[in-house]
Amino acid sequence: MFDVSINVAWMKRSATLAINEKVNALKEKGETVYHLGFGESPFPVHPRFQKALCENADKKSYLPTQGILSLRKQIASFFEIMFHLSCTPEQIIVTPGSKMALFDTLMALDGSLMLPSPAWVSYQHQARLVQKETHYLYTSFEDRYLVTPTLIEETVEKYILRKKEQKILLLNYPSNPTGQTYSKSQLQALADAVYEHNLVVLSDEIYALITYNGNTHHSIAEFCPDRTIIFSGLSKDRSLGGFRLGLAILPKNETIINSILAFGSETWSCTAAPIQYMAIEAYKTDDELLQFIRDCTKIHETVTNYVAHRLLKAGIRCHEPQGAFYLFPDWNSYREELAKKGVKTSEDLAFHLLNNWNVATLPGSEFGRSTKDLTLRIATVDYDGSFALKKYQENKDLVEKDPEQFVNGIAPKVVNACNQLEEFTSGLL
Ligand SMILES: Cc1ncc(COP(=O)(O)O)c(C=O)c1O
């Protein structure tokens, strides 16, 4: 009846959706599923955000596409205080989720895209939707899946990308799917490569405040501010994914800002009015709100570290996490044993774990790895965030003294998932 345009007909249902459907089917049958596939921050909406949203429920008019000035001023102050990044409200565009900001930017920018592998699923699909030529930067386990200047250089040479032509480099740190991030000196080295090869950087820093070990996040914009567009929003550290408020911070360049705004004005018009007014509250930096973000981050850190240690103890290759709430473990050293069970790709591995061990994960292939790379993306958020936050705030010392006991108390399903993964892996030998 309806012929679909060839521009979207290539989009197939992702393995993510197929796995989620399988999870639901298993749950309907009454089976317990340990869901390490779904990556949504589980913490409650802070009461002050709820109050601000209620108080602005009467805001019904269309607002400027760029976002209201009072919110953009608040965001500018937030970035100055939290990251020592100074920008003016004119450099900020508020969008219905950072995903939209990223899509519009990819649409607006000329040049081919250099995309790390592994990287978050949506980048490659968005790039294809806007018909952008994409070159993968195949990072290695040994480099903690980080992009290096050498990798950039090799990719530029391999694809004979002309020096003078603008090229787009996408970076995401702390990373979904790896939980790794860049140090200040690594960012400085990447910034040198940015100038050398005429790149512009799309810097997805949505997990910036979920950084572990008390480390502060640094942005590549500190080193190449005129070449960097930062993406951020309220979805992760303030657990407000469904509120749909994201943003881009651009260099002082009217051409690109106006192009994105023109595109936004013809498509999504503006971010929802009550959400924009609420967000003024969410971008405040008083002690109470910053403590809320720190508490949630500490819980992410404790649970994700716990899972990483359990995996390492079970003989699974995995990096110590540095941020976000993901791990990217690797079963490549069990290739032969897994092949005997018919598991030859990361998708086979994810389905095998779901069908036989009731553990849901996502295959590395969804994140741009080759299908034969036996990696999985694990999210560490299958627990009740309200309960976890309450327990943590009642007894903060426990997390330092006995993190295992804390995780056992707040995240029994995550603990059980680790037991399952351990038993599965030890059975391979
Ligand atoms: C790396 C990364 N960037 C962007 C997003 C999307 O964020 P938003 O809710 O702001 O669209 C996600 C969400 O999963 C993500 O993991």
The ligand as a Gaussian input file, in Angstrom:
#p B3LYP/6-31G(d) Opt

LIG

0 1
 C       26.257000       8.467000      23.772000
 C       24.854000       8.971000      23.774000
 N       24.592000      10.141000      23.185000
 C       23.334000      10.627000      23.143000
 C       22.289000       9.934000      23.705000
 C       20.890000      10.484000      23.574000
 O       20.610000      11.398000      24.516000
 P       19.287000      12.292000      24.489000
 O       18.328000      11.644000      25.405000
 O       19.761000      13.645000      24.945000
 O       18.786000      12.352000      23.083000
 C       22.509000       8.711000      24.333000
 C       21.381000       7.945000      24.901000
 O       21.404000       6.771000      25.093000
 C       23.830000       8.222000      24.378000
 O       24.122000       7.053000      24.980000

